């Protein structure tokens, strides 16, 4: 029980989820496949944000000679492909491209 907010019980339908986080390497495929250019992968509000702000890749990724660097707190380093990336959009891309079913 949460001291500040109490608790509640909800029923959740069965679902599958990956036990691994999505890595920069996996998300790189989404970016290279034009994921930031396909409105089908985005909800209306997110697509407006992408188009209005000319978003082409994650904020901490910096284009560099056909690849990406990673903007860390104090340095720019080669994109660490095995690091996890926090993404929601890849869910829809995996569903459309690969037929993967991922819970919302």
C-alpha positions in Angstrom: 0.0 0.0 0.0 1.2 3.5 -0.9 1.3 5.7 2.2 0.5 8.9 0.2 -2.0 7.6 -2.3 -3.5 4.4 -1.0 -4.0 1.5 -3.3 -6.4 0.1 -5.8 -6.8 -3.2 -7.6 -7.1 -3.4 -11.4 -7.5 -6.3 -13.8 -4.9 -6.4 -16.5 -5.4 -8.5 -19.7 -2.7 -11.0 -20.5 0.2 -9.6 -22.6 3.7 -10.3 -23.7 6.7 -8.1 -23.0 10.3 -8.3 -23.8 12.6 -8.9 -20.8 15.2 -6.8 -22.4 15.3 -3.0 -22.9 15.5 -1.6 -26.4 19.1 -0.6 -27.2 20.5 2.2 -29.3 21.4 -0.4 -31.9 17.8 -1.5 -32.2 16.5 2.0 -32.3 19.1 2.9 -34.9 17.2 0.6 -37.3 14.0 2.6 -36.7 15.8 5.9 -37.4 17.5 4.5 -40.5 14.2 3.1 -41.8 12.7 6.6 -41.8 10.7 6.2 -38.6 10.8 9.9 -38.0 9.3 10.5 -41.5 6.3 8.1 -41.2 3.2 9.4 -39.5 1.8 5.9 -39.3 4.1 5.2 -36.3 3.1 8.2 -34.3 -0.1 9.4 -32.6 -1.4 12.8 -33.7 0.1 14.8 -30.9 3.5 13.2 -31.2 3.5 13.6 -35.0 2.8 17.3 -34.7 5.7 17.6 -32.3 8.0 15.7 -34.8 7.0 17.8 -37.8 6.8 21.2 -36.0 10.2 20.7 -34.5 11.9 18.9 -37.5 12.8 16.0 -35.3 14.9 13.4 -37.1 16.5 11.4 -34.3 16.7 11.2 -30.5 17.8 14.4 -28.8 21.1 13.0 -27.5 22.1 11.5 -30.8 24.3 13.8 -33.0 24.7 13.0 -36.7 28.3 12.3 -37.6 29.6 11.1 -40.9 26.5 8.9 -41.7 26.3 7.6 -38.2 25.7 9.1 -34.8 27.6 10.3 -31.7 26.0 10.3 -28.3 25.9 13.6 -26.4 26.7 12.7 -22.8 26.9 15.1 -19.9 30.4 16.2 -20.6 31.5 14.6 -23.9 30.4 13.5 -27.3 31.2 9.8 -27.7 30.5 7.1 -30.3 26.9 6.0 -30.0 27.0 3.2 -27.4 25.0 0.6 -29.3 24.4 -1.6 -26.3 23.0 1.1 -24.1 19.2 1.2 -23.6 17.2 4.0 -25.2 13.9 5.2 -23.7 11.4 5.0 -26.5 7.6 4.6 -26.9 7.4 5.1 -30.7 9.3 1.9 -31.5 6.3 -0.1 -30.3 4.2 1.1 -33.2 7.0 0.6 -35.7 7.5 -3.0 -34.5 3.8 -3.7 -34.9 3.6 -2.2 -38.4 6.9 -3.6 -39.7 7.2 -6.8 -37.9 3.8 -7.7 -36.7 5.1 -7.8 -33.2 2.4 -7.4 -30.5 3.6 -5.2 -27.7 1.4 -4.0 -24.8 0.5 -0.4 -24.5 
